[in-house]
Amino acid sequence: MGSPDMTTHWSLKDLLPDPVDQAVGQNLSLLEESVSELERMREGLTEDISKEAFVHALGLLEVINSLMRRLQGYSYLWLSEDTQNVAALNLRDRLDQKLVDLGNRFLFVEIWFKDLPDSAAERLIAGGGDLKYYLESIRRFKPYTLNEREEMILALKDPNGIDALVGLYEMITNRFTFSMEVNGVKKNMTRDELTTYYYNSSSEVRKAAYQELYRVYKENSTVLSQIYSHRVRDWHTEGIELRGYSSPISARNLGNDLPDEVVETLLSVCRKNASLFQRYFILKAGYLGTKKLRRYDIYAPLTNADKKYDFAYARKLVLDTFQEFSPLMADLAKQVFDQQHLDSEIRHGKRGGGFCYATLPELTPWVLVNYNDRPGDIATLAHELGHAVHAMLAKSHSVLSFHPSQPLAETASVFAEMQLTDRLLKEEQDPAVRRDLLVRVIDDAYATVIRQAYFTIFEKDAHRMLVEGKSFDELSDHYFSILSEQFGQAVELSDEYRWEWITIPHIYESPFYTYSYSFGQLLVLALYQQYRSEGTAFIPGYLKILSYGGSETPLKILQEAGLDITSPVFWQGGFDILDEMITELTRIA
């Protein structure tokens, strides 16, 4: 085990012990046994099935899902630590195909349950215990489910079809090397290393970093745009033509258990408040001493110093912040470090960005960050550890119900960032430093709320345009027009930003995912307002929200907190808080 003061490389032994090939074989054998037992129950799956038999079938599903997630988790994490690892790629491909084959063999359970008459389903759901919402969620998809044979075919095609294409996008882009001259020395770097220069005090360095990003992606745009085109067409063919969803985004909304109207309200309010951030960008231009911000300057620091924060400082600051709010949260976050479930070092081939991967309720989640001593890296560490705490607070639930739905998945992570920022603002008396902290918060709010919402707005148009046969250049022109609407007259856009959309992994990997970030940030602003007004009395209710995991509908969980996400007024409330921050910023000397 490495020093807690140094960046770390995680251990995956809690998922699969050495020798890994033997462990994989043992888990696959157990899977085969459980799937075969479930298959033997097939004839007994009728609307008159006894409660005891149904509970036994659910138990087998839990065992099967636990084994599958253990294998999938190991495969995903091993490949994430080095996306060029041939052995990891081979294991992923082998497991993907094997697990699809196994999954098809018990697909009949879900289809049978969806096809039950309402009265029979309600009887079984009533006795479902912790799996009640899981069972209700299966029934939500009844109108969009095909017959068993068709579902099997769709499941079989993906590993060697669209999933393989998206995997190629990740492999191609993670291999990119970016070259830039820094202080007279030419450097070759990963995308994460290049990203650090977006926050450089030199406007020319920031410009060079963005231009290098888009140069490399533009050189590969033919391949990357083709992959995206196939992603969109596959999504349309399955979701619209075969399953009958009313729109491409409706499939995501149903999975999130959110009415289309709620998501449209969220996006509409975000679009309406683009002008709020335009006002901020004009203010920031004044602080930077320029008439107008260029897109390169959005995340520019206000001070000249590029201050570094070592990993030891970040670790202590995040854990102390959690401790101040809730000792339980701090203890849970510390487990990620203590159990070597954190990969924080920079390496070529390692997946960029950050994520938290919660495999099973009984296992501490794994967290990946690329720690490069930047202030934003501390926020990322707090964000991903917030995800880990969320999963651990929900560990009392089944493997089928402990994962929160996507809209609520960002609650603990964004709240953790707010805690970190609030602590720093309370401790800092220097007006210039407080100004810098507020600027960083508002910059992050722009990146999390408006930017992500506009990605989804673009996706909605892109899915329509590609099905209509529009070209790559037409799509890029449209993306540029979306950016122009977002920034108005407040920010100067250079031509290379029309290629930005091919650099966004989420639109390839998980279409329409990004509005979850907007949802989460605005939700957390509302929750944080409650915390500020209620103090420690707020904490038990907040921890209860997190402890639900995915065992209840988002609407019900949030209604308990007194939040009405169906109302435009609720979403506007989050922007009103951001408006207050911008106003406070204008008062700081």
C-alpha angles and dihedrals in degrees: 000000000000128000113284087227094062133069110267145215111221129237120229096192093109087065100042123000124216130306085051096190090057092047091050090052093049092050092048090051091052089048091052091052094049095045091048091052090051091049089055088059093057097099090052094056100104133131088263095056113142120250090242093054091046092050089050091052090050089050090054090050089054092051091047094048092048092053093045094049091049091055095041091047093053092047093048096045095045091052092044092059089057118007091189094057105123094199091052091048091051092049092049093050093046093048095043091058095041094048092048089053091050092044091054090056093063097033087104091075094063093042091049091051093048091050096052118114111259094250093054092045092049091053092054095042090053089061095042096099111189089002094060094106092041089057092045089051092055089054091053089069095051096106091052100045122108127208120286096261093050092047089051091052092050091049091049096050098053103070091056094030130042095354089055091050092051088047089055090052089055093046093048096046096042089057093056115119119202122205125203137158112241120182091343094309123107111228131195112209148161122257091260091053090047090050091064088070092061085077097045118130091233115084091206092053090050091049092049092050094053093043091052091050093053094040092060095043092045090053087057096037096111092061096037094049090049090053090051092048090054091046090055095044092048090050090050096045094050100034103038107022100036106026099030104231112168093233138359093257092050090074090058093044092053090050088052090047091235124133114242088240093061092053092046089051091051093050092044093053090047091052091049091053097051085101090063091063092042086060089050093050090053089051092048091050088058092052089050092049096241130120094229136009119244116215086253089064100055094103097030115142117237094222127067096228119094094209118198127212118199122223094253090059092047093049093050094044094051095045092046090051091052090046092054091054100038129349087210091060091049092049091051094047091049089059089067089061097038095051094047093245094136125091107188107150126105114246135162110252093024115127111263129239121017141286144167118227116199108188106171135004092243095051126077107243123252118241127202123193133155101227112201102162095261125136088240090057090062089053090049091051091051090046096053093042087052087058090050093051090049091055093046093050088056095049093111089072129084122273084250095057112027098087111089118231115263097259091054095037091086096050100094094035096054091039088055090055090050090051090052093049094045091053092051093047092050093050097044120084100168107103093214093053092045088051090052091049092050091048090053091050093050091045089053091046090054091049093047102039115024099026093049093044090053090050087059091045088053092047092055089055095040093055090052095044096049092049087051089055100253117164132243091255092051090050091049091049090051092049089053090052090051089052090049090054091047095053101030112183093329099083132041113227123205122211098253091069089077085078094053095100094068089058094061109097095191095066088057100039101038116008116219092007096122098076086069088073091053090046092049096047095048091044091052092049088057092047092047090053087056090049092052092050098040101035118193091353087073096059102077092051092048093050088049090056089054093044091061090072104175097328096107140034116275091234092057095044092052095041087061087059090051095252123139108199092178091071124085086214090066093054092043088055090067091053090048089060090050088048088056090052092052090048090050088051091057089056095055112097 
